[in-house]
Amino acid sequence: MLDLDFTPEQDMLRAMVRGLCAEHAPLTVVRGLEDDPVGIAADLWKRLAASDLCGLLVPAEHGGAGMTALDGVVVYQELGRALAPTPHFVSCVVSAGALVAGGTDAQRAEWLPRVAAGEAVLTPAWLEPDGGFGPRSVRARAIPDGDGFRLSGTKRHVAFAAAADRLLVPARTGDDPDEVDLFLVAPDAPGVTLTQQLSLASDSQYRVDLAGVRVGEVARLAGGWAAWEDAREDALILLAAWAVGVADRVQEITVQYAKDREQFDKPIGAFQSIAHYLADRQAELDGARTLVHEAAWARATGRSVARLAPMAKLFAAKVARDLTATAEQIHGGNGFTVDYDVQLYFRRAKALQVSWWGDRYLEEMIAADVLRVP
């Protein structure tokens, strides 16, 4: 039966992560790292590694902590509240998840302990210009070349590419929709070009151009596109948890502002229009929190999340975007100035909504499960 209470250990985990973020990545650090080529709060990253949180979802046999998706939700809500600039998601969740699901024994042995220790950063070089989120949108090619392959194509919005030890690159090995393999590519290999992209979120993103990049067979993951889809389930749930953390913190900021800001000799929160906005957003936030918890609980207990994971990301990201937009409106002109923090959250909430599996793709995933023939 679904239990919405967290355990005492998970409450302690939440307090620890919140403390680490407050000490090592306050919003002054977040602001200082906007559009930074590397974009990592180095002290926080070291502390997360020392606390065994880089190995959060990595199985214990590969050097990780082997925690559950529920533990991940606790951590990611706090990372979202802090807007923590780390490569944890791309390296410790998505890339590690793909290696667990589809890596060879040698690849797992080489990379997973290093990822779990925070000693190596892996990041997906996945999305392509004018493409979508499914395998049909992968047009980069892996052409057989002796005992390996040559990769050619362009990837965009590659997070933390300048800090990565390897790029996880989906490339097409055949013409059928799912004939896509995943390759580990060194970002400094001959033929790889990194170009920094400026984004709405002001985070670290790169365009990656691959021009006949030579990789050996040992660089190819055994699991192919199926490994990417398996990693996607944890990824969607933790992205949704991050969105809940963003929305939760901004709701706190805005409620306090509505109490402190006065017009006509009374707090603006006393006006019905403002109060009702805050009430609506709180109802949506609590709904998103519950949905994310249910998705994580289902994942942790071995149940299917084919519907719950995309639902959680779809709804939580929309709530974060709408709530942060309402916060800006309640703050008035102040909400759009760089001196106030709500704009930091709004820009990242909107960026999350359109990236890492956008709304239309998530709706297709949900519909596929809803309409599935028994």
Phi, psi and omega in degrees: 000138181297127178242118184275359177275143171270153180284161175304323179295321178290326174296322176293321177299316179300313181297321181295313181294321178298319178295318178298317180294319181295323183279320190250350178212057173294172184295340174296322176290318178302313179298318182294338181263003178296130181062018175289139182299327179266310170076020183248133171283096192298318181295318178296318181300317178296320181290321177298319178295316181295334179270008178067023181269346173290334177265022186318302185254005178282130181303149183301326182293346177252018176091008182262184181273339177062036179280175182261173177298330177295320174296321178298322178298318178302312182295316187285333173297322179288321176297325177290317178302324184268352188054039189300120181275090178221160175272023185302315184295310185291326185267306190275343180252297187287303184294316178297320179298320178294322178293318178299317185283325189221005179283158173284167178301319181294318179295317178298315181295325182283320192254322187297317177298325180288321176296314182297332179271358182074013182274340179227146178241125173246144179217139179288132169253091201242299187289147181238157180304133177061021180252174178251210188252353183263177183295332179297337182276354176278113180245349174301141187248142171245104183264126178305137181212095182064237180266022180204213184217160168242126185257134177221138179154182181232134176240148181232163177056045179271110186285136174056032182298325182291339180260358189278145171275329176214146170262136176264105192249114169285132179216147185279129178249359178197180185266344177291151187309319185264011178278068180233130177246161178251135183233142173268118187236131176289130182293344178256015179291150176304131180097352177263128177236127178254132178229120183295138176248135174271135187234167176303323182278352182057031176266183184271106180229150183222149163271136179239119176255129180249119182238088179061043183286123183274126174228151178276168177301331181293346180275349183270128176287144184287335190275347179062207184298331179299326178294323177296317181292327177293317178295333182298329186294310175297321183299315181297319181294318182286328172298319178296320177296320177299318179297320177298319178298317176302309183296321181297314181292320181291325175298318177300313180300317186286321176299316179296321178297319180294334176280326186271325184282127182244141171221138181055039174067025173207157181299144182294339176293345178283344179279137187301319183299317179292315181300319181290324174302313181295323179294316179298314181294325179294320178298318179293320180297315179296324176295318178296319180300317181292318180296317179296318179297317179297317179298316180294319178299317180297317179295317183292334182258013174079015178273162179291137174240023180302328177261318187292320183296308177294327176299317182297313181292317180302309186285315183295321179293323177293318178299316180297317180295313183293320182292318179291327176293318176298321179300318179296321179294319180292325176287348181067216180299331179299328184295340183258005179264152182289346181288337181259147188282339187298329180293330175299316181287319181299314183296321180285327177295318179293319178299320179296322183298325185261356181243171179049065181071094182284177189302312184297320179294320178296320177298323177294321178297315180296315182297323180299324179282319180299320185266006183298136179285127181302000000 
